[in-house]
Amino acid sequence: MLAWDVEKVYNIRSTSHKRADSIITKRSNAMKLKILGCHGPYAAKPGEATSGYLATFGNTRFVMDLGAGTLSRLLNEVKPDKIDGIFLSHLHYDHTSDMLTLKYALENTPVVIDVYVAEQNTNWYLELLNSKNFNIVPIATETAYKCGEFTLEFYKVIHPVDSYAVKVKGDKTLFYTGDTVYFDGLVKAAEGSDVILADCAKPDDFRGPHMVKRDALKLARLTGAKLIVTHIAPGYDAKALYSDVQGAEIAEEGKVFEI
């Protein structure tokens, strides 16, 4: 059983979304999401890390991205042999760099971890994933994968490199966008989700390969899902950006959400 920090566990189902009302007690059987890192493309302050998330349900531990500064937080939560799978949304450094140090952590052990990733013929792909301790599971759309007690579905999204979102189904459903802009297909992909963990910490006047606030709110409205805002860049204040939106949660390192 993980040692959840009760003071940082929030119930995303709460309709009030007032932090003082939404702290919950430990429930080992509930689907939870822990934020290992939520910044990108780099973390600028002590204690911050880039993208990395731990989804848990029952005895299943599923990692989504493993960016710079996330491995130590992950290993503080779960032993390597208890990690059921790791999903890499795309191969940008801020989502993958701690896979390199994970190789060091595993190299003298018999542990083998399933890594869900789109196959690529690139030097970085080979550098990251060429390891006896990784079992590569090539991902494809329109295919369901079992990972412990989770069912996983993958969806192609829009980013300068090959990039995927994942829908994680336990007793509830979590949709992680990875890095993407908004497009109509994202709504269909996220349908049926209870919570969307979204790359959407940019203001509406931002021009680049990430979702802006207006589009994230549209996605949440059209799917009926609760929104967690992540991929926060240095110089941007996500809390201020969403301060006028009731119900939007802002990712923070160490925070745990019950889905």
C-alpha positions as CSV (number, residue, x, y, z in Angstrom):
1,M,0.0,0.0,0.0
2,L,1.3,3.4,-0.9
3,A,1.9,6.0,1.8
4,W,-0.5,8.6,0.6
5,D,0.0,12.0,2.2
6,V,-3.5,12.7,3.5
7,E,-2.8,16.4,3.7
8,K,-2.4,16.5,0.0
9,V,-5.1,14.2,-1.2
10,Y,-8.1,15.9,-2.9
11,N,-11.4,14.5,-4.0
12,I,-11.8,15.6,-7.6
13,R,-15.5,14.5,-7.4
14,S,-16.3,17.4,-5.0
15,T,-18.8,19.9,-6.5
16,S,-17.6,22.7,-4.2
17,H,-13.9,22.3,-5.2
18,K,-13.0,24.2,-2.0
19,R,-9.7,22.7,-0.9
20,A,-10.6,22.7,2.8
21,D,-13.8,20.6,2.0
22,S,-12.2,18.2,-0.5
23,I,-9.4,16.6,1.6
24,I,-10.2,13.0,2.0
25,T,-9.1,10.1,4.2
26,K,-7.0,7.3,2.8
27,R,-8.9,4.9,0.6
28,S,-6.6,2.2,-0.9
29,N,-9.3,0.9,-3.2
30,A,-10.0,4.2,-5.0
31,M,-8.4,5.2,-8.3
32,K,-5.9,8.0,-7.7
33,L,-3.5,10.2,-9.6
34,K,-0.3,11.5,-8.0
35,I,1.6,14.4,-9.6
36,L,5.3,13.6,-9.8
37,G,6.1,16.6,-12.0
38,C,4.0,19.1,-13.9
39,H,6.3,21.6,-15.5
40,G,7.6,21.9,-19.0
41,P,9.6,22.3,-21.0
42,Y,11.8,22.6,-18.0
43,A,11.5,23.2,-14.2
44,A,12.9,26.4,-13.0
45,K,12.4,26.3,-9.2
46,P,13.7,24.0,-6.4
47,G,11.2,21.2,-5.8
48,E,9.8,21.3,-9.3
49,A,10.0,18.6,-11.9
50,T,8.9,18.1,-15.5
51,S,6.0,15.8,-16.6
52,G,5.4,12.6,-14.7
53,Y,2.3,11.1,-13.2
54,L,1.4,8.0,-11.2
55,A,-2.1,6.4,-11.6
56,T,-3.1,3.8,-9.1
57,F,-6.0,1.5,-8.6
58,G,-6.1,-1.5,-6.3
59,N,-2.7,-3.1,-6.7
60,T,-1.9,-1.5,-10.1
61,R,0.7,1.2,-10.5
62,F,0.8,2.9,-13.9
63,V,3.2,5.7,-14.8
64,M,2.5,8.4,-17.4
65,D,5.7,10.0,-18.6
66,L,8.9,10.3,-16.6
67,G,10.5,13.7,-17.0
68,A,13.4,15.3,-15.3
69,G,13.2,15.1,-11.5
70,T,10.3,12.6,-11.3
71,L,12.2,9.3,-10.7
72,S,13.1,9.9,-7.1
73,R,9.5,10.8,-6.4
74,L,8.3,7.7,-8.1
75,L,10.6,5.4,-6.2
76,N,9.5,7.0,-3.0
77,E,6.0,5.8,-3.8
78,V,6.5,2.3,-5.3
79,K,9.3,-0.2,-5.7
80,P,10.4,-0.9,-9.2
81,D,9.1,-4.4,-9.3
82,K,5.7,-3.1,-8.4
83,I,5.5,-0.8,-11.4
84,D,3.0,-2.4,-13.9
85,G,3.7,-0.1,-16.8
86,I,5.1,3.2,-18.1
87,F,3.5,5.2,-20.9
88,L,5.6,7.7,-22.8
89,S,3.3,10.1,-24.6
90,H,6.1,11.3,-26.8
91,L,9.9,11.5,-26.8
92,H,10.6,15.1,-25.9
93,Y,13.2,15.3,-23.1
94,D,10.8,16.9,-20.5
95,H,8.7,13.8,-20.7
96,T,11.3,11.1,-20.9
97,S,14.7,12.1,-19.5
98,D,14.4,10.1,-16.2
99,M,14.0,6.9,-18.2
100,L,17.8,7.1,-18.5
101,T,18.4,7.1,-14.7
102,L,15.7,4.4,-14.3
103,K,17.9,2.2,-16.5
104,Y,20.7,2.7,-13.9
105,A,18.3,1.9,-11.1
106,L,17.2,-1.4,-12.8
107,E,20.4,-2.6,-14.4
108,N,21.5,-5.0,-11.7
109,T,18.1,-6.3,-11.0
110,P,15.8,-8.9,-12.7
111,V,13.0,-6.4,-12.9
112,V,11.3,-5.9,-16.3
113,I,8.8,-3.1,-16.8
114,D,6.4,-2.8,-19.7
115,V,6.9,0.5,-21.6
116,Y,4.0,1.6,-23.7
117,V,5.4,3.8,-26.5
118,A,5.1,4.5,-30.2
119,E,8.0,2.8,-32.0
120,Q,10.4,5.1,-33.7
121,N,13.6,4.7,-35.6
122,T,15.6,7.5,-33.8
123,N,18.8,7.6,-31.8
124,W,16.9,9.0,-28.7
125,Y,14.4,6.2,-28.8
126,L,17.2,3.6,-28.8
127,E,19.2,5.5,-26.1
128,L,16.1,5.7,-23.9
129,L,14.7,2.2,-24.3
130,N,17.5,-0.2,-25.2
131,S,17.6,-2.1,-22.0
132,K,17.0,-5.7,-20.8
133,N,14.8,-4.2,-18.1
134,F,12.3,-2.7,-20.5
135,N,9.7,-4.7,-22.4
136,I,8.5,-2.4,-25.2
137,V,4.8,-2.6,-25.9
138,P,4.2,-0.7,-29.2
139,I,1.0,1.3,-29.0
140,A,-1.7,1.6,-31.6
141,T,-5.0,3.4,-31.8
142,E,-8.3,1.5,-31.7
143,T,-6.7,-1.2,-29.5
144,A,-7.4,-1.8,-25.8
145,Y,-4.5,-3.0,-23.6
146,K,-4.6,-4.5,-20.2
147,C,-2.2,-3.2,-17.6
148,G,-2.9,-4.8,-14.3
149,E,-6.4,-3.6,-13.3
150,F,-6.4,-0.8,-15.8
151,T,-7.6,-0.9,-19.4
152,L,-5.6,1.5,-21.6
153,E,-6.6,3.1,-24.9
154,F,-4.3,5.3,-26.9
155,Y,-5.1,8.2,-29.2
156,K,-3.0,10.2,-31.7
157,V,-2.8,13.9,-30.9
158,I,-1.2,16.9,-32.6
159,H,2.3,18.0,-31.6
160,P,5.5,18.6,-33.6
161,V,6.6,15.0,-32.9
162,D,4.7,11.8,-32.8
163,S,2.5,12.1,-29.7
164,Y,-0.3,10.2,-28.0
165,A,-2.9,10.6,-25.4
166,V,-4.0,7.8,-23.1
167,K,-7.4,6.9,-21.6
168,V,-6.9,4.9,-18.3
169,K,-9.9,2.9,-17.2
170,G,-10.2,1.6,-13.6
171,D,-13.3,2.1,-11.5
172,K,-13.3,5.6,-13.0
173,T,-11.7,6.9,-16.2
174,L,-8.8,9.3,-16.5
175,F,-7.7,10.9,-19.8
176,Y,-4.2,12.3,-20.1
177,T,-3.7,14.4,-23.2
178,G,0.1,14.4,-23.3
179,D,1.2,17.5,-25.2
180,T,-1.2,18.6,-27.9
181,V,-3.2,21.5,-29.3
182,Y,-7.0,21.3,-29.3
183,F,-8.6,19.6,-32.3
184,D,-12.1,18.1,-32.8
185,G,-10.9,14.5,-32.4
186,L,-9.7,15.2,-28.9
187,V,-13.3,15.5,-27.8
188,K,-14.2,12.1,-29.2
189,A,-11.1,10.6,-27.6
190,A,-11.8,12.0,-24.2
191,E,-15.6,11.1,-24.2
192,G,-16.6,9.1,-21.1
193,S,-13.8,10.4,-19.0
194,D,-14.3,11.5,-15.4
195,V,-11.2,13.5,-15.3
196,I,-8.9,15.1,-18.0
197,L,-5.3,15.8,-17.1
198,A,-4.5,18.3,-19.8
199,D,-1.6,20.2,-21.3
200,C,-3.5,23.5,-21.1
201,A,-1.6,26.0,-18.9
202,K,-1.3,28.7,-21.7
203,P,-3.4,31.8,-22.1
204,D,-5.6,32.3,-25.1
205,D,-3.1,34.5,-26.9
206,F,-0.4,31.8,-26.8
207,R,0.7,30.6,-30.2
208,G,2.5,27.2,-30.1
209,P,2.0,23.5,-29.9
210,H,0.1,23.4,-26.6
211,M,-3.6,23.9,-25.6
212,V,-4.8,27.2,-24.4
213,K,-7.3,27.9,-21.6
214,R,-10.3,28.6,-23.9
215,D,-9.8,25.3,-25.7
216,A,-9.3,23.3,-22.5
217,L,-12.6,24.7,-21.0
218,K,-14.3,23.7,-24.3
219,L,-12.9,20.2,-24.0
220,A,-14.1,19.9,-20.4
221,R,-17.5,21.3,-21.2
222,L,-18.1,19.0,-24.2
223,T,-17.0,15.9,-22.4
224,G,-18.5,16.7,-19.0
225,A,-15.1,15.8,-17.3
226,K,-13.3,17.6,-14.5
227,L,-10.1,19.4,-15.5
228,I,-6.6,19.2,-14.1
229,V,-4.3,21.8,-15.6
230,T,-0.7,20.7,-16.2
231,H,2.5,21.3,-18.2
232,I,3.2,24.6,-16.6
233,A,6.0,26.6,-18.2
234,P,8.3,28.9,-16.3
235,G,6.9,32.5,-16.5
236,Y,3.3,31.3,-16.6
237,D,1.0,31.4,-13.6
238,A,-1.6,28.6,-14.1
239,K,-3.3,29.4,-10.8
240,A,-3.9,33.0,-11.8
241,L,-4.9,32.0,-15.3
242,Y,-7.7,29.7,-14.0
243,S,-8.6,31.7,-10.9
244,D,-12.0,32.6,-12.4
245,V,-12.9,29.0,-13.3
246,Q,-14.8,27.1,-10.7
247,G,-13.8,23.4,-10.6
248,A,-10.5,23.6,-12.5
249,E,-7.7,22.1,-10.5
250,I,-4.0,23.0,-11.0
251,A,-1.4,20.3,-10.9
252,E,1.3,20.6,-8.2
253,E,4.2,18.3,-7.4
254,G,3.1,15.9,-4.6
255,K,-0.6,16.5,-5.0
256,V,-2.8,13.4,-5.1
257,F,-6.3,13.4,-6.7
258,E,-9.0,10.8,-6.2
259,I,-10.6,10.3,-9.6
